[in-house]
Amino acid sequence: MVALLVGVVFLAFTVFSVLPLPFGLDWWPQVVFVLKGAVPVFALFIGLIAIFIGVADIKDKIEAKKEEEEEAKEEAKEVSAEAKKD
């Protein structure tokens, strides 16, 4: 309930702050200025995070492939050991 109330208060302040002067604070030009500067930085961070996730995914796939090869070798050894017993 508190989170809902805080959300409503922040939403109301946001609307009030960007409304023209007779009704609000008229901060819209400053908001646009900040967004223009923040979008490239935000895009940079998203790009870096995507690269890190991609590299981690490639490493995981290589590791999974190695584990599958090791399991296949172990199964082959077990089968050959069983064949020698018979």
Biotite code that builds the C-alpha atoms (Angstrom):
import biotite.structure as struc

atoms = struc.array([
    struc.Atom([0.000, 0.000, 0.000], chain_id="A", res_id=1, res_name="MET", atom_name="CA", element="C"),
    struc.Atom([2.853, 2.354, 0.859], chain_id="A", res_id=2, res_name="VAL", atom_name="CA", element="C"),
    struc.Atom([4.575, 1.606, -2.457], chain_id="A", res_id=3, res_name="ALA", atom_name="CA", element="C"),
    struc.Atom([1.373, 2.425, -4.317], chain_id="A", res_id=4, res_name="LEU", atom_name="CA", element="C"),
    struc.Atom([1.026, 5.721, -2.471], chain_id="A", res_id=5, res_name="LEU", atom_name="CA", element="C"),
    struc.Atom([4.662, 6.644, -3.114], chain_id="A", res_id=6, res_name="VAL", atom_name="CA", element="C"),
    struc.Atom([4.212, 5.786, -6.790], chain_id="A", res_id=7, res_name="GLY", atom_name="CA", element="C"),
    struc.Atom([1.160, 8.040, -7.067], chain_id="A", res_id=8, res_name="VAL", atom_name="CA", element="C"),
    struc.Atom([2.996, 10.895, -5.336], chain_id="A", res_id=9, res_name="VAL", atom_name="CA", element="C"),
    struc.Atom([6.008, 10.615, -7.652], chain_id="A", res_id=10, res_name="PHE", atom_name="CA", element="C"),
    struc.Atom([3.765, 10.393, -10.710], chain_id="A", res_id=11, res_name="LEU", atom_name="CA", element="C"),
    struc.Atom([1.860, 13.500, -9.623], chain_id="A", res_id=12, res_name="ALA", atom_name="CA", element="C"),
    struc.Atom([5.115, 15.384, -9.013], chain_id="A", res_id=13, res_name="PHE", atom_name="CA", element="C"),
    struc.Atom([6.404, 14.367, -12.440], chain_id="A", res_id=14, res_name="THR", atom_name="CA", element="C"),
    struc.Atom([3.293, 15.664, -14.176], chain_id="A", res_id=15, res_name="VAL", atom_name="CA", element="C"),
    struc.Atom([3.348, 18.858, -12.073], chain_id="A", res_id=16, res_name="PHE", atom_name="CA", element="C"),
    struc.Atom([7.012, 19.502, -12.826], chain_id="A", res_id=17, res_name="SER", atom_name="CA", element="C"),
    struc.Atom([6.652, 19.387, -16.619], chain_id="A", res_id=18, res_name="VAL", atom_name="CA", element="C"),
    struc.Atom([3.428, 21.378, -16.918], chain_id="A", res_id=19, res_name="LEU", atom_name="CA", element="C"),
    struc.Atom([3.654, 25.001, -18.148], chain_id="A", res_id=20, res_name="PRO", atom_name="CA", element="C"),
    struc.Atom([4.234, 27.773, -15.583], chain_id="A", res_id=21, res_name="LEU", atom_name="CA", element="C"),
    struc.Atom([0.731, 28.759, -14.509], chain_id="A", res_id=22, res_name="PRO", atom_name="CA", element="C"),
    struc.Atom([0.017, 25.136, -13.535], chain_id="A", res_id=23, res_name="PHE", atom_name="CA", element="C"),
    struc.Atom([3.451, 23.657, -12.892], chain_id="A", res_id=24, res_name="GLY", atom_name="CA", element="C"),
    struc.Atom([7.199, 24.187, -12.786], chain_id="A", res_id=25, res_name="LEU", atom_name="CA", element="C"),
    struc.Atom([7.818, 24.157, -16.591], chain_id="A", res_id=26, res_name="ASP", atom_name="CA", element="C"),
    struc.Atom([10.840, 21.853, -16.394], chain_id="A", res_id=27, res_name="TRP", atom_name="CA", element="C"),
    struc.Atom([10.104, 20.181, -19.746], chain_id="A", res_id=28, res_name="TRP", atom_name="CA", element="C"),
    struc.Atom([13.042, 21.789, -21.619], chain_id="A", res_id=29, res_name="PRO", atom_name="CA", element="C"),
    struc.Atom([15.454, 20.626, -18.916], chain_id="A", res_id=30, res_name="GLN", atom_name="CA", element="C"),
    struc.Atom([13.963, 17.133, -18.991], chain_id="A", res_id=31, res_name="VAL", atom_name="CA", element="C"),
    struc.Atom([14.499, 16.941, -22.753], chain_id="A", res_id=32, res_name="VAL", atom_name="CA", element="C"),
    struc.Atom([18.069, 18.245, -22.323], chain_id="A", res_id=33, res_name="PHE", atom_name="CA", element="C"),
    struc.Atom([18.865, 15.530, -19.785], chain_id="A", res_id=34, res_name="VAL", atom_name="CA", element="C"),
    struc.Atom([17.285, 12.839, -21.943], chain_id="A", res_id=35, res_name="LEU", atom_name="CA", element="C"),
    struc.Atom([19.324, 13.932, -24.959], chain_id="A", res_id=36, res_name="LYS", atom_name="CA", element="C"),
    struc.Atom([22.498, 13.488, -22.940], chain_id="A", res_id=37, res_name="GLY", atom_name="CA", element="C"),
    struc.Atom([21.426, 10.309, -21.203], chain_id="A", res_id=38, res_name="ALA", atom_name="CA", element="C"),
    struc.Atom([20.310, 8.315, -24.238], chain_id="A", res_id=39, res_name="VAL", atom_name="CA", element="C"),
    struc.Atom([23.821, 7.788, -25.708], chain_id="A", res_id=40, res_name="PRO", atom_name="CA", element="C"),
    struc.Atom([25.237, 6.869, -22.292], chain_id="A", res_id=41, res_name="VAL", atom_name="CA", element="C"),
    struc.Atom([22.336, 4.475, -21.697], chain_id="A", res_id=42, res_name="PHE", atom_name="CA", element="C"),
    struc.Atom([22.904, 2.936, -25.146], chain_id="A", res_id=43, res_name="ALA", atom_name="CA", element="C"),
    struc.Atom([26.598, 2.501, -24.309], chain_id="A", res_id=44, res_name="LEU", atom_name="CA", element="C"),
    struc.Atom([25.805, 0.636, -21.089], chain_id="A", res_id=45, res_name="PHE", atom_name="CA", element="C"),
    struc.Atom([23.253, -1.588, -22.818], chain_id="A", res_id=46, res_name="ILE", atom_name="CA", element="C"),
    struc.Atom([25.784, -2.389, -25.537], chain_id="A", res_id=47, res_name="GLY", atom_name="CA", element="C"),
    struc.Atom([28.482, -3.288, -23.007], chain_id="A", res_id=48, res_name="LEU", atom_name="CA", element="C"),
    struc.Atom([26.101, -5.471, -21.039], chain_id="A", res_id=49, res_name="ILE", atom_name="CA", element="C"),
    struc.Atom([25.009, -7.233, -24.234], chain_id="A", res_id=50, res_name="ALA", atom_name="CA", element="C"),
    struc.Atom([28.649, -7.909, -25.156], chain_id="A", res_id=51, res_name="ILE", atom_name="CA", element="C"),
    struc.Atom([29.393, -9.328, -21.691], chain_id="A", res_id=52, res_name="PHE", atom_name="CA", element="C"),
    struc.Atom([26.313, -11.554, -21.861], chain_id="A", res_id=53, res_name="ILE", atom_name="CA", element="C"),
    struc.Atom([27.274, -12.738, -25.353], chain_id="A", res_id=54, res_name="GLY", atom_name="CA", element="C"),
    struc.Atom([30.820, -13.633, -24.280], chain_id="A", res_id=55, res_name="VAL", atom_name="CA", element="C"),
    struc.Atom([29.510, -15.469, -21.208], chain_id="A", res_id=56, res_name="ALA", atom_name="CA", element="C"),
    struc.Atom([27.037, -17.379, -23.393], chain_id="A", res_id=57, res_name="ASP", atom_name="CA", element="C"),
    struc.Atom([29.803, -18.447, -25.782], chain_id="A", res_id=58, res_name="ILE", atom_name="CA", element="C"),
    struc.Atom([31.946, -19.610, -22.848], chain_id="A", res_id=59, res_name="LYS", atom_name="CA", element="C"),
    struc.Atom([29.010, -21.581, -21.422], chain_id="A", res_id=60, res_name="ASP", atom_name="CA", element="C"),
    struc.Atom([28.391, -23.292, -24.763], chain_id="A", res_id=61, res_name="LYS", atom_name="CA", element="C"),
    struc.Atom([32.067, -24.248, -25.067], chain_id="A", res_id=62, res_name="ILE", atom_name="CA", element="C"),
    struc.Atom([32.070, -25.615, -21.517], chain_id="A", res_id=63, res_name="GLU", atom_name="CA", element="C"),
    struc.Atom([28.864, -27.585, -22.121], chain_id="A", res_id=64, res_name="ALA", atom_name="CA", element="C"),
    struc.Atom([30.344, -29.080, -25.287], chain_id="A", res_id=65, res_name="LYS", atom_name="CA", element="C"),
    struc.Atom([33.480, -30.161, -23.375], chain_id="A", res_id=66, res_name="LYS", atom_name="CA", element="C"),
    struc.Atom([31.346, -31.750, -20.655], chain_id="A", res_id=67, res_name="GLU", atom_name="CA", element="C"),
    struc.Atom([29.311, -33.651, -23.265], chain_id="A", res_id=68, res_name="GLU", atom_name="CA", element="C"),
    struc.Atom([32.517, -34.921, -24.880], chain_id="A", res_id=69, res_name="GLU", atom_name="CA", element="C"),
    struc.Atom([33.856, -36.062, -21.484], chain_id="A", res_id=70, res_name="GLU", atom_name="CA", element="C"),
    struc.Atom([30.589, -37.861, -20.717], chain_id="A", res_id=71, res_name="GLU", atom_name="CA", element="C"),
    struc.Atom([30.692, -39.569, -24.098], chain_id="A", res_id=72, res_name="ALA", atom_name="CA", element="C"),
    struc.Atom([34.273, -40.713, -23.452], chain_id="A", res_id=73, res_name="LYS", atom_name="CA", element="C"),
    struc.Atom([33.321, -42.053, -20.018], chain_id="A", res_id=74, res_name="GLU", atom_name="CA", element="C"),
    struc.Atom([30.359, -43.939, -21.484], chain_id="A", res_id=75, res_name="GLU", atom_name="CA", element="C"),
    struc.Atom([32.589, -45.401, -24.171], chain_id="A", res_id=76, res_name="ALA", atom_name="CA", element="C"),
    struc.Atom([35.063, -46.557, -21.517], chain_id="A", res_id=77, res_name="LYS", atom_name="CA", element="C"),
    struc.Atom([32.271, -48.141, -19.502], chain_id="A", res_id=78, res_name="GLU", atom_name="CA", element="C"),
    struc.Atom([30.910, -49.951, -22.553], chain_id="A", res_id=79, res_name="VAL", atom_name="CA", element="C"),
    struc.Atom([34.352, -51.235, -23.508], chain_id="A", res_id=80, res_name="SER", atom_name="CA", element="C"),
    struc.Atom([34.985, -52.332, -19.914], chain_id="A", res_id=81, res_name="ALA", atom_name="CA", element="C"),
    struc.Atom([31.676, -54.226, -19.862], chain_id="A", res_id=82, res_name="GLU", atom_name="CA", element="C"),
    struc.Atom([32.458, -55.806, -23.231], chain_id="A", res_id=83, res_name="ALA", atom_name="CA", element="C"),
    struc.Atom([35.819, -57.033, -21.909], chain_id="A", res_id=84, res_name="LYS", atom_name="CA", element="C"),
    struc.Atom([34.125, -58.608, -18.879], chain_id="A", res_id=85, res_name="LYS", atom_name="CA", element="C"),
    struc.Atom([31.716, -60.576, -21.039], chain_id="A", res_id=86, res_name="ASP", atom_name="CA", element="C"),
])
